[in-house]
Amino acid sequence: MTSPPPTVLRTEATPALDLLTVPQVMARLQLGRSTVYDLIRTGQLASITLGRARRIPTHALTDFIRTRLEQEAA
């Protein structure tokens, strides 16, 4: 007898890691290109580099917004 195939993780069980481009982040935050790159450079907005492309995970953008809201409320 053969053993059953290994269990495959369903996409519903693990959230997909959506990556945004700098222009997409610019549009969502309604900020300019330089400002978005300044946020990345100063570490306020996390990003990754894939080759020469800069990408921002959606959770990083959400965390950035949440942090700014908490700072404004304090």
N, C-alpha and C positions, 0 to 999 in steps of 0.2 A: 504494500500500500504506500501511496505517496502522502506526504504531510500536506495539510491545507496551506494555501498561500498566506504570506504574512499579512497582517492587518494593515490596511492603507489608511492613513489619516485623512479624514474628510475635511474639506475646506471649511465647512461650517464649524468644526471643532477648533481650528486654529485660524485666527483672523489673518487675512492677507496683509502683507506689508505694502501699502500703497506708497509710491514715491512721487513727489511733485517736482516739477521743474521750477527754476527761479521765476520765470514769467507767470506760472500758475500761482505761486506764492504772492507775487506782486499783485496779481488781480484779486486774490482773496483778502489780502490785507490793505489793498488800495494804497500801496507804497511804491516808491520808485526803486529802480534796480540797485542803485548805490546804497540805499537804506537797507534793503534786504541783504546785500553782501556785507554791510557793516554789522548787521545782527549776527550773521554767520561768523564773521571774523572775530567778533567779541565774545562768541560762545553763547549768546543769548538764544540763538536758534541753531539746533543741531542739524548737521547735514553729513552726507557721505559723498565721496568722489568715486565715480565709476569711469575709469579712463580719464578723459578730460571733461566729463559731464558732472555737474554738481546736482545732487538730488536731495530733497528734504522729505523725510518720512512724515506721513500725515500725523502720526502720533506726536512727532516733535513740534509740529505747528500747533496742535491742540494743547500740548504742554506749555508752549510759549504763551498762548492766549490766556490759558488758565492762570499762569504765573503773573502775567501783567494785570489781570483782573483782581487777583488777590493783593497785589501791590497797591493798586488804586483804591481798594476797599480799606486798606490799613491806614 
